[in-house]
Amino acid sequence: MDHVVNAYNRSEASIVRGEGVYLFDKDGKKYLDFAAGISTTSLGHCHPYITDKLKEQLDSLWHCSNIFTIPQQERLAQRLTELTFADKVFFCSSGLEATEAAIKFIRRYFYLNGQEKRSHIITIEGGFHGRSIAAISAGGNEKSREGFAPLLSGFDKVPRNNIEALEKKINSETAAIFLEPIQSEGGVHPLDVEYLKKVREITKAQGIILCFDEVQCGYGRIGSLFYYQNIGVEPDMLTCAKAMGNGFPLAACLVKGYIAEAITPGTHGSTYGGNPLAMTVGNAVLDVMLKEGFFDHVKKVSKYLKEKLLPLTEEFPKIVSEVRGEGLLIGIELRVPLADKIVKQSLDKGLIMTKILNNRVIRITPPLVVENMHVNAVCDIFHDLFFYIKDI
Ligand SMILES: Cc1ncc(COP(=O)(O)O)c(C=O)c1O
């Protein structure tokens, strides 16, 4: 690792193979993967159907550029628009590019409508939208911004779940509200559904665009294709990535037609966005997720996971202060800053999880195909570790 930029806290474990919910390191050690590449390999590693589709595509065409019509892209866009509120889709390769697209689409829409001054976007404290300059300017995490000035202006931050603060912040320059309906990097905080409903009402009444970042909570994790569909609050735009490609770089910005009209050739683009390989994977992922019973399984196993984890606050009141989250996006908040140690000890025991929020929260984002027996195995490890916490 001497020659790799030190941008990540890496474990020494060297992962060489994945199969379903398991990863294997170079020494053959098996790990139960409850991180899923951070909400990414939702269908499990090397899903045979997706792998076969990708192999087929590898033999026919990798890349041809968006100067041509790409049939797989047309198909995925059509499917996503039929399944959602959106009329159009812009494809790219990562969550932050979807953030960039959203910001540009919003600004250009108001620009073309003679409201150039309406360029400000309200975002929520604790939110995370990626690591480009625009994305950290939009994000609500001080630490990710430190040392990168000058940042982009035009992002107004408000606290979570506070309607009065939001109403006060809105002014004649407000173009949009951009938020994660469930903040993940910020500590796994689902925003109150009543709050989100009110945000929708206000934005509708004032002609403000509402954009949801579902990069992490979308694509099946909460038991429907997108989280907004669970809570009945429909945005005007939505960004997604991660599970959309099950590990293949693929992301998108879904958008209502009237906003998409602002984007014409030359105003935005991406070399790799929507290329035949990515689109083949994207269609294959949807084929699997849309099979009858898939989301029911996610709902059932999520319920079981919550039932098994919630008692931790009573069983270990000195260690666990809260278990929160929705679906298969769960945070376990600790009273003691030991998340790092617990995650490392779990890794030794063959369980992969992540820690967030200053060492205070253990996050679990398993593949959506986990079964109750995997949940049981994880809970056993938690019991072991918490029981001996004084020793770790
Ligand atoms: C909610 C959210 N938005 C955007 C991003 C950025 O995605 P990427 O890392 O693919 O650029 C992330 C990444 O973790 C995320 O969690």
The ligand as an SDF file (V2000), in Angstrom:
LIG
                    3D

 16 16  0  0  0  0  0  0  0  0999 V2000
  -25.7830    9.6290   -0.0140 C   0  0  0  0  0  0  0  0  0  0  0  0
  -24.5570    9.6320   -0.8780 C   0  0  0  0  0  0  0  0  0  0  0  0
  -24.4960   10.4650   -1.9380 N   0  0  0  0  0  0  0  0  0  0  0  0
  -23.4320   10.4940   -2.7500 C   0  0  0  0  0  0  0  0  0  0  0  0
  -22.3530    9.6720   -2.5240 C   0  0  0  0  0  0  0  0  0  0  0  0
  -21.1680    9.7240   -3.4440 C   0  0  0  0  0  0  0  0  0  0  0  0
  -21.0850    8.5510   -4.1850 O   0  0  0  0  0  0  0  0  0  0  0  0
  -19.7020    8.1160   -4.8880 P   0  0  0  0  0  0  0  0  0  0  0  0
  -18.7820    7.6760   -3.8050 O   0  0  0  0  0  0  0  0  0  0  0  0
  -20.1120    7.0300   -5.8210 O   0  0  0  0  0  0  0  0  0  0  0  0
  -19.1920    9.3200   -5.6000 O   0  0  0  0  0  0  0  0  0  0  0  0
  -22.3660    8.7930   -1.4430 C   0  0  0  0  0  0  0  0  0  0  0  0
  -21.2180    7.9180   -1.1600 C   0  0  0  0  0  0  0  0  0  0  0  0
  -21.0970    7.2870   -0.1390 O   0  0  0  0  0  0  0  0  0  0  0  0
  -23.4980    8.7690   -0.5840 C   0  0  0  0  0  0  0  0  0  0  0  0
  -23.5790    7.9590    0.4860 O   0  0  0  0  0  0  0  0  0  0  0  0
  1  2  1  0
  2  3  1  0
  2 15  2  0
  3  4  2  0
  4  5  1  0
  5  6  1  0
  5 12  2  0
  6  7  1  0
  7  8  1  0
  8  9  2  0
  8 10  1  0
  8 11  1  0
 12 13  1  0
 12 15  1  0
 13 14  2  0
 15 16  1  0
M  END
$$$$
